[in-house]
Amino acid sequence: MRRLLSNVGIVITAAACAMWLAPAACLAERPAQPHPFLTRFCLDCHSADDPSGEREFTSLDFAGSGIDTQIRLQEIIDQLTLEAMPPEDAEQPSESERLQAIGRFTEMLTRMRRETRSTGGRTVLRRLTRREYRNTVADLLGIDVTMFDPTLEFPDDDLSEGFDNIGHDLTTSGFLLEKYLEAADACIEKAFAGERPVEPQTWVFRDNFFQQPELGIAHRKAFQFRYLVLYDHPRNEKPEGAYGPLNEFPDGVPADGIYRVRVRAQALHRDTPYSTRAVMIDTSEPFRMGIRPGDTRIGDMVHTQPIEPKFAEAVITDNELRWYTFEIPLDRGFAPRFTFENGQHDVRGSYGRIFRFHRDTLPESLRQGKGIVAWRNAVTAHGYLPQIRIHEVEIHGPLPTSPQPDAFRKLVGGETFTPSAVSELLRDFASRAFRRPVSDSEVSGLVALYEQRVAEGRPPLEAYKDALKAVLCAPGFLYFTPPDEPAESPLDHHALAERLAYFLTSSMPDDRLRQLADESRIAEATVLRAEAIRLLETESSGRFIADFLDSWLKLRALGSMPPDPATFREYYSAGLQPEMKQESRLFMRDLIDRNASVLEFLSARHSFVNRDLAKLYGVEDQISPEQAGDFHRVVFDDANRGGLLGQASILTVSANGIETSPVVRGVWLLETVLGTPPPPPPDDVPPIDPDIRGTTSIREQLARHRELATCNQCHRKIDPLGFALEGFDPIGRSRSYYDRRQKIPIDTSGVLPGGKTFRGPAELREVLLERKEFFVRTVTERLVTHALGRHIESTDRAAIDQILEQVRDDAYPLRDLIVVIVMSDLFRR
């Protein structure tokens, strides 16, 4: 496998603000033995016999420039700067000794970097990730991938420290190659869906609204299937009345396109006499109806399907019967399904609960019914279940605004396919697919394939499709452009345009980028800077924001340990998981648009929430029920909210779905905010907790845990950070007690190594902002990792320093930081 080389040249800058503390004469010194500071304060624990934290300092070669020594030196500098070492129970250096040591070690490291020519720091030739593949075929072919996912059967991309685009870990298996063939076939066939325009049709449904077998008897007895009735939200484990499918539309729409859907509906029983414990719904909120697609080929239209994005949503008026109109995309074979987006949680169990708690609301003759069938029949016909009732549905389309015909015309060069133009058509398509000009031999090979298929009896258009499918299976499409230049040479124009596009849009270069690359202008400083800013202002940059946050903050794992439905039903009934991610994305989007400081990730007192999240945060008075689905900027009075540390996405992904752990959240903060992950636990850590008899809180349990010498070294750094976030439950709600019944109070105070104290998230933010260089460096390194598809190494430290130096005086504005990364040698080589 060839390697895609990137710049590993070292740009020398000051590596730490304490550098001036060391005498200049020391620059020439190259001590072969450990520095006296290490001998006095560190070697008792970090010697070769039993190195604490697997960090051994006695064998470090300070006279040389080994990468291992550089890595250890950087760790030593970081730990001394954070005042995390030496541990509290060891002899402590004076402030002067600590600063002098930092300065001395920094100079040593700077000298080593000058002499080092790393053999690492290169981006391994890598393939497209699943998300990049999906975005690229969508942009290349002009197809809609909201209902069509060609990567659905691809194996998951391996994650490396949260990132899915690290070339070294993106393996290509025989199974994946088979899936590439299948995906290419499906993508090309879909792209040619606009070959034969379909005349618009109208379908009207007014009766025979059969939903699912469980509701069959009750709906027939109650109203002879005259209505679609939605009861519960679509995220229930056992939905019953969560989806309203069209029973008489079994094959869905006949062609891909945009369709107008009109629904005549009403909301009923928002004023239900039933208690919340009986029907588990927030009746203070207007009822919201959504539309989600259903693949009729799957057959099961009343349960969750693998792909079901929410295309539209509307607040349904109480009692009043009204028409609601939507325009939504639908693929051939798909049909709209109607959902109660904020419906009941566990309607199946509500029938029995109504009989237990509200039997007297039913006719006397039905009060003695037993079993779920009798309960369901009685409540459906004579009860007051909160519901959305649909009386009529009308579907019309595909509309003239459907994009499919334009996509077809682009692939064939006009209204119809002309065989005589196949060579130029294939040259144009392959050039766009490979993100570079194609050679005559590459075009000749594709034309030969086309001609061979025609000779075998394939119609010319089908043979042309086969050639296009071959392009999608070629390494030039599946892999990033591998330059043949040395690592220190600049990327060629097309490789640079490719890297820029996939960094800031997670997809192929658009027409303007491609034109600038063809004209050999993209590498010009003013042009490259302008293009980076332009891409950040496009809608496509939303994919960059989503993908970067998924990797940096590990939000890709959100939902992998879902909260307990019984305890945290709001998470499901309000559909909080995608809304949590959207909050974080809008927050970063705003920082980029305003070119605000990276430090606002920590310091901000605002965020962007819809009404569901606002209720979770206790600020629902700032968003009206009529705007429930829209996100708004809100400013928090609660000093613990705002910024990343107050966002539900972060607080949920750093919990296990049932309970919180200061350890998990503390490790998340060390890794994600400070960029100083703790070492893995030693092999001799006990598999069970130490003796915690007599403890009453997690704080006391961890205090006992830290009594073990093997545990204390890391937990003294981890636990205090995690304690600050214990005032938030596993889905990010504020709390004062772990257990409301036992009234065990939560103590969010902490003492960091070095003696710095804080109480709660607000004061922790201030402490973190005092160490802002660590946070800004972490964000920068994660951005560069995302841009290059490789991890940052110690040899990159000076280059990162140079990037930071260019934005330091302006308080690290985020958009400028991203642009500086694009302009850096790391990115351009």
N, C-alpha and C positions, 0 to 999 in steps of 0.2 A: 504494500500500500504506500503510495507516494504521500509525501507530507506537504501540507499547505504551510509555508514558512511565514513567520511574522517577525517583526523587529524585536530583537532582544538587546539592542544597544543600550548603554547606560548613560543617562544624563545626570550629571552630578549636581545635587542641590543640598542644602542643609537638611539633615535627616531629623533633627529635633531642635527645639528652641533652646535646649540647655547646652548645645555644642560649644558655645563660647566659654563655658566654664573651665575647659581643659586647656592647659598651656599649649601654645603652638608648637613648641619644640617636641611635643610628644608625637607629632605626626610621623616623624621618621623612625620612631621606635617600633620594633616588632617583637614583642615579648614571646618567647617560646613557652613560658610557664603561665598558668592562670594568673589573672590580675589579682593583686593583694586583696581587693574588695571581695572577690569571689572566695578566696582562701579563708577570709575571716568570717564572712556572713553566709556563704552558700554551700561550701563543700561538705559540711557535716551531713547535709541531706542529699546533695547531688553528686556524690562520689560514685566511683565505679562499682563498689561493693553492693550497694542496694539503692540505686538512684530513685529519689522521690519523683513521682509523676513521670517516670521514664525519661527524665532529663538528667543527663550525666555531663558534668562540666570538666572533670579532671583531664580528659583526653582532648579537649578543644585545642586546636592548633592556631594560636593567635599570630604566629609568624607567617602563616600561609593565607590562602584566600578561599578555602573550601566552602562549598555551598552549605554543608551541614553546620559548619561553624557560623556562617552568616545567619542561618535560620535560628540557631540557639542565641546568638547575640541579639537579634531582633526581639526574640521572646524575653530575654533578660531586660532589655531597654523598656519594653512595654510593661512588664510587671513592676519594674522600679518606678516608672512614670505613674502607674495606677496606684502605687503604694500597696500593692498586693503581696509583695515579698520584701523582706523575709516575713514569715508568719509571726503572729503576735507573741507566741510563746518563745520566740528565739531572740537573740541579741539584735537590737535595732541600730541601724546607722543613724548618725545625726543628719539633719536636713542638708547640711553642707556636704557631708560625705556622699549622701544619695545623689545630689545634683552633680557633684564632681564625677561620680561613677557613671552617671548617665552620659555626661559629656564625653568622658574618655571612651566609653564603649561605642558611642555614636561616631567618634572619629575613627576608631578601629574599623567599624563597619563601612564607613565612607571610603577608607583606603582600600578595603577588600573589594568593594564594588568597582573601583577604578581598575583593578587588576584582573577582574573576573570577566571572562567571556563565556557566558552560560551556554551550555549545550542544550538546555531546556528552553522553556519560554516560547515554544513554537506551537502554532495551532495545527493539530493533527487534521489531515484531510478528513472532512466529515460530511455525512449525508444530511439531507433534510430531516428535521424532526417531524413527528406526526402533525403537529400544528402548522409547521412551515409548509409541509406537503399540501395540507388541506387549503391553506391560504393561497398557495402558489397556483394550484390547479384552478381555483376559483377565479383568480385574476387573469391567468393565462387563457382560459377557455370561456370566461364570462358566464360561469354557472353559479347557481345559488346552492350553497352547502349548508343551509340551515336545516333542511330535511334530508339531505344527502351527505353522508360522511363516508368518503372512500377509504378512510383509515380505520373504520370501525373494527375491522378484524386484524389490524396490524398489532404486533406485540407492543406492549408499553415500552416507551423509551426509558432506559435506565436513568435514574436521577443521581447526580453527584453533588452533594451538599445543597440539594434543592434545585439544581439547574438541570434542565433536560437537553441542553444543546452542547454539552462538553464532548468534543470530537472523539477523545480517547475512549469514551464509554458508549458511543453510538455504534454498536455492532450491527452487522448485516448478516442475517442467517438465511439458510435455504428457504425456510418458511416465509420470511419477509419477502424474498425475491418472488415467490409464488404469489403473494398478496399484491406486490407491485404489478404483476401481470393482470390480475383480476381488477385492480383499481384503475389501471390504464384503460381497460376495456369499458368499464362502467363510466368513467369520466368522459371519454370520447363519445360514447353513445348518448350520454346526457347532453353533451354540447351540441349534438345534431338534432335535439328535440324540436328546434324551431324550423326544421327543413320544410315541413308541411304545416303552414298556419292553420289553426283550428278556428272555425267560426264560433263566435260567442253563443252560449246557450244559457237558459234559465231553468233552474230547478226549484220547485216550491214544495214545502213539507208542512202539512197542517194536521196530520193525524198519524196513528200507528207509531207512536213514539215509544217503542219497546227499548228498554235500557239494558238490564242484566237480569239473569234468572232470579237472583235473590229478591228483586223488587217486582217480579212479574205478577204474582198473585195479588199483592197489595195494590199495585197500580191498576190492574184490571178491575178489581172490585171498587176501588175508589173513584176512578175517572175514565175507565175504558181506554187507557193509553192515549188520551187526548193531549197530554202535555209531556214535555221533558221536564223532569224535576231534579234539581241539583241540591244535594244536602250537605255533603262534606267536602273538604278541600282535597286536592289531588295528590297530596303527599301522605295520605293515610296508608298505613301498612296493609289494611284490608279495606280498600275503598268500596263504598256502597252509595251510589248516587253522586260520585265525585266527577264522573265524565258523562256528558250528554251526547252520545253519538246519534247519527242519523241512520236508523235501521233500514230505511228504504233508499239509501245511497251506498250500496255495498261495494261498489267498485271505485268510488271516489271520482275525482275530476278526470277528464280524458286527456289532459295535456298540461304540461308545466306552464305556469303563468300567474298573473295577478287576478284575483277574484274579488268581487264585491259580495259581502255577506251581510244580509239584513236579518235582524232577530227581533221578534216581538215578545217582550218579556216583562215580568214584574217581580219585585221582591215581596215576600210574604212573611209575616210573623216575626218581624224584628222586635215587635212588642210582646213576644211570647211570654206567657205566665210561668214558663219553666225556669228553674234556677240554672245558674251556670254549671253547677256540678252535675246537672242532669243532661244538658245539651252541649256543654263545653264549646261555647262560641261567644265572642265579644259582640254583643248586640248593640253596644254604643257606637259601633262603626257601621256606616252604610255598606250594603252588600256589593261585592265587586264580581262581575262576570268576566272570565277570560276566554280566549279562543286558543286552543292548542291543536296542532295537526295530529291526525291519526293515520297510520299506514294500514290501509284496508287489506293488504296482502298478509299482514301478520294475523289478521282475523279478530284478535282480541282488542276491541275498541273501548272497553269499559275499565281497563286497568292501565297501569303505567307502561309506556313503551320506551325503547332505548333513546329515541330522538323525539322530543316533544317540546320545542321552545314555545314560550308564550308570545303569540303574535300581536295580541291586542287585549285591552282591558277597558271596562267601562263600569261606572257606578250605576247601579240599577235602582230606579226610583221605588220607594215603598208603595206597595198596593197598586199604584197607577200602571196600567198596561200601555207600554210605549214601544216604538220602533227604535232600534239601535243599529247603526250602519258602520261597517268596517271594510277596509280594503287590505287583503292579506295575500301573501304568496302561497301557492299550493302546488306541489309536484304531482305529476300523473300518478293516480292510484291513492292519493291522499284525500282525506275528507276532514272538514272542521269538526272539532269536538269542543263542547262548551263546558266550562269549569266554574266552580264556585271558589274563587281564589282565597277568600277569607272565610270559608265555610266551617262547618262543625268538625271537631276532632273526635273521631270514633263514633260515628252515627250508629254503627251496628250495636254498640253497647248502650246507646241512649234509649232504645226502646224499653229495655229492662229497668233502667234508672227512672224513666218517666213513670212506669208502673209502681216503682218503689216509693218515689217521692211525690208524685202528682196524679195518683190514680183517680182522685176525685174530679179531675178535669175531663174525664171520659164519660160517655154514657154509662149509666148504671149496669146495663145488660152486658157490657164488655169489661167491667172492672175485674172479673174473676178469671180472665184469660190467662193461660199458662203457656210458656215457651215462646221463643223468639218469633215464630210465624204468627201466632195469635197477637202478640204485642205489636209487631210491625203492621199487621192489617188494621188493628184498632187505631194506632197512632197516625198512620197515613191517612185514613179516612176521616177521623174525628179529632185528631190532635192539632197541635200548634207548632209543628217542627219548623224552625227557621229554614227558609228555602228560597231558591230562585226558580220561578216557574216560566217555562218557555212555551208559548202558544203556537208560534209559526216561525219558519226559517225560509229565507229565499237566498239562493246562490246564483250569481251571474258572472260569466266569464268564459275564456280568458279575456281580460280587458286589452284595449289597444296599447296601453302603457306597458304591457309585458315585455321584458327585455330579450326573450329567447330568440326571436327572429334576427335581431341585431347581432347576437353572438354567432349564429349560424352564418350570416353574411360575412362576418369578419374572417371566419375560418375558410370559406370558399372563395373569397374575393369578389363577392357580388350576390346577385339574387339566386344564381344557380352555379353549380360546379362545372368548370370548364377543364376537361382533361389536358388540353394543350398548355395550361398554365401550371401544371402540377409541380414542375421544378421550382418555379419562383415561390409558389405557395409553401412548399416544404422548406425552402431556404428561409423564408420569413418566419414560419412557425418554429423551426428548430433554433433559429437565432434568438427568438424571444424566450423559448423554453430553456436554452442553455445559458442565457444571460450574457451572450458574447457572439461575435460574428462566427459563422460556421465556415469550414473549409469546403472547397469544391469536392474533395473526396467524400466528406460527410454527406453532402447533398447527393452525390452520385450514388452512394450506398442506399439512401432512402428512396431515390427514384428507381433504382434497380429492384428494390423490394416491391414497390408499387407495380412495376411492369411485370414482375414475376407473378404477383397475385392476379393481375389482369389475364395473363397467359393461362393461368389455372382455371379461368372461368369466372372470376369474381367481377361483379359490375364495377366500373371505374370508381364510383363514389365509395363503395365498400373497400376497394383496394386502397384508396386514399386514406380512409379511416385507419386501415391497418398500418400504414406508414406513420400516421400521427401517433398511434398507440406505441409503435416502436420508439418514437422520440421520448415518450413518457417513461420508457423502461431503460433508457440509455444513461450511462454514468454522467453525461453532461447535464442531464436534468436532475438526477437524484443526488449528485454531489456538488459541493461548492467548487468553484474554479481553482485548480491547483496551479500556482505560478511556478515557472521553471527557473526563477531567479534566486540568488542567494537571499538569506533571511534579512540582511540589512538593506536590500534594495526595495524601492517603493513597489506597491502593488500596481499592476497595470490598470488602465482606466476602467475596464469592464469589471475586473475583480473588486476594485474600490467601490464602484457603483453598487455591485452586488452586496458587498459587506455593509454599506450604508443602508441600503434598502432593508435588508434582513434585520439589521439592528433596530431601526426606527419604525418599521412597518410590519415586520415578521413575514415579509413576502418578497417577491421579485421586484426588480426596478420598474418604476412606471415609465411612461413614454418619455417624459422629460429627462429623467436620469439616463435612460438609454441613449437618447439623442446626444446628451453632453458627453457620454462615454464614447460614442461613435466619433464625435468631433475632437476627442482627446482633450477635453476642457475640464472634466470633472475634478482632476487633481489640482487645478488652480486654487489657491487658498481662498480667494474671494468667492469663487464659484462653489467650492465645497462647503464653506461656511453658510452661504445663502441657501444651499440645498438642504443642509441639516435643519435649518430654521424652518424652511418651507415644509419639509416632511413632518416636523413636530406640530405644524399647524393643520395638517390634514386629518381627516376622519380616521384614516388608516393607522395613525399613530396610537389610537386607542388600543390596537392589538399589542403594540410595544409595551404600553403601560400595563395592560393585563398580564402579559407574559412575564415581564420583569418582576412585578409584584408577586406573582405566583412563585417565582424562583427565589427572589431575595427574602421575602417574608414567609416563604413556605406555604403560601395560601393554596397551592395545588393540593395540599393534604386536607383542606377544609372539607369536612364531610366523611373523611375516612374513618373517623371515630365519632359517629353521630350521637348527639345528646339523647338521653333517655326520653322517649316519647311521653311517658307518664309524668315525669317531673318537669320537663321543658316543652310542653305542648305548643307554646308560642313559637318556638323555632320552626315547627312544622305547619301549624295553622296559618301563620303569616308568611311562610316561605322565606325565612330569613337568610338562608345560606347564600343565594345569589345576591340578595340585597346587601349582605355584609361585604361581599367582594366589591359590589358596585360602589359602596361608600369609600373604600380604600382607593379605588380607581379614580373616582371623581376628585378625591382629595389630592392625589398626585397630579391629575390633569390641571387642577387649579394652580398648583405650584408652578407647573411649567408655563401655563398661560400668563401668569403674573410675573414670571421669572423671579419668584420668591426664594428666600433662602432655604437651603436644604435643612437648616436647623428647625424650620417650622414643622418638619415631621415630628419633632419632639415638643416644641414650644407652643404650637397653635392652641388656641382656646375655641376653635370652631371645627366643624366638620360638615359633611353633606349627607343628609338623611331623608328618607321618606317617612310617612307616618308610622309604619310598622317599627322602624328603628327608633323613631322619636319616642314612641311609647316604651320601648325597651329602655331608653335612656331617661325617661321621665320628663321629656320636653315636648310632649304632644300638643301643648297649647300653641306652639309656634307653627304648626302645620294643620290646616283645616281638613276635615274629613273629605271634602269635595276634591282635594288635591292629594289624596292618600297615596296614589301611586307615583307621584312626582318627587324628585329629590330636590331639596332646598338647602341652602347654606344656613346653618344655625350656629349661634354663639352660645356657649355653655356658661351658666353661672357657677356650676360645679367645677372647681379647679382641677378635679381629677379626670375630667373628660377633656376631649380635644386632643389632636395629635394621634400618633399611632398607638400610644399606650392606653388610650381610652376607647379604641375602636373594637367593636364586637368581633370582627374578623380575626384580629390578633388574639383576643382573649379566648376565643373559641378554639382556634387552631393550636393554642398552647395549653389546652385542657384535654382530658380524655373522654369527654362526653358524659361522664357521671359525676366526677368530682374534679377539683383543681389540685395542682401540686406546685408548691413553691419551687421545687427542684426543676420541674419541666419548664415553668415560666422563667426561672432564673437562667437556665441554660439557653433558652431562646433569646433572652436579653444579651447574654454574653456573646453569643454567636452572631446575632442579627444587628444589634445596636453598637456594641463595642468592638466587634470583630476579634474577640479574644476567647475562642472556644476552649473550654476546659479539656484536659486530656481524657481519654477513655478511662473508666473506672479500672483500678488494678484488678488483676485476676483473683486476688485473695479477698475481695470484698465479699462479706457474708451474703448468701442468697436470701436471707431473711433479715428483717429489721433487728437492730440490737434491742436489748431489754428496755421496753417502754412502759413497764408496769407503773401505774400511778400517774401517767401522763394524761392530760385531758384535752390537748390541742395538738395540731400538726406542728406548731412551733416547739412545743415541749418534746414531741417525738423526734424532730430533727436535732434538737439540742442533745438528746441522748445519743442520736446517731453520730453526731460530731465528736462524741467522747472517744470513738474509735480513731486511732491515729491514722489508719488507712483512709478514713472518710473525711476527716477534718480539713485536710489541705485544700480540697476542692470545694467542699460545702460551705466553708466560711466565705467564699467568693460568690457562690451560687445562691445560697438560701436568702441572704438579705435582699437581693434584687427581686426574688420571687415573692417574698413576704409583702412587698409594696403593692403587688397586684392581687393579693388575696381578698381585697374588698370587692372583687368582681367574681361572679359565679361562672360556671362553665359556658354560658352563652353571653357573658358580658354585662349582665345586670348588676347594679350596685347592691351590696348587701353589708349588713353590720354583724351578722351572726352566721356561723356554719349551720347551725340547726336552730330554727326558730322556737322549737319546743324546749330544747335544753338551754337555749339562750347562751351558747358559748360564744363570747365576743371574739371578733377578729382584730388582731393587732397587726397593723400594716407598717409598723416602724422597723427600722433596720440600722445596723452598724456595719459599714463597709470596712474592708481591710485598710488600715491607716487611720481608723477612728472616726471617719466622717459619718455623721448620723443624719437620718431623715425620717419623716413620718408620712407615709402614703405616696401615691403616684405623683402628686403635684411637686412635693419636695424632692422626690427621686429625679424628676425631670430636671430640676435645677442642678442637682449633682451631676447628672449626665451632661448637661450643657456646659458645666465647668470643664468637662473633659471632651469638648466638642470635636477636637481634632481626631479622636478615635472614631466618633460616629461618622464624621464627614469622610474620613478615609475608608471606612467600611462601605458606605454608600458608593463611593467612587470605585472601589475595587469590584463591587458587585456589578456596577454598570459596565465596567471594562470586561469582566468575565462574560456578561451577557453579550457584549458586542463582539468579542473575539472567539467565543466558543471554547475557551480554555480557562483554567484557573490561574489566578495571579500568583506568581512565584516570588521568592525573595529577590531575585535579580531584577524584578520589575519595580522594586520599591522606589528607586530614584526617579523612574519615569512617572510613577504615581505622584511623587513629591512635586515634580515639575507641573503636572496638571493642576494640583491643588494650589500651587503658588500663584497661578494665573487668575484664580477666583477668590483667593483669601481676602484681599482688601475689600471686596464687595460683599463680604459675608456669605460667600458660597451660593450665589443664585443658581437654581437648579437647571434652568434652560441653558445658561451660559456654561455650566459644568458639562452638560451633555455635548454641547458644541465643541468645547475645548478637548474633550475626549476624542471626538471625530477628527479634530485637527492634529492630534498627537501622533508622534512617530509610532507608538504602539498600534494605533488604528490603521495608519496609512502604509505600514510595512509588513 
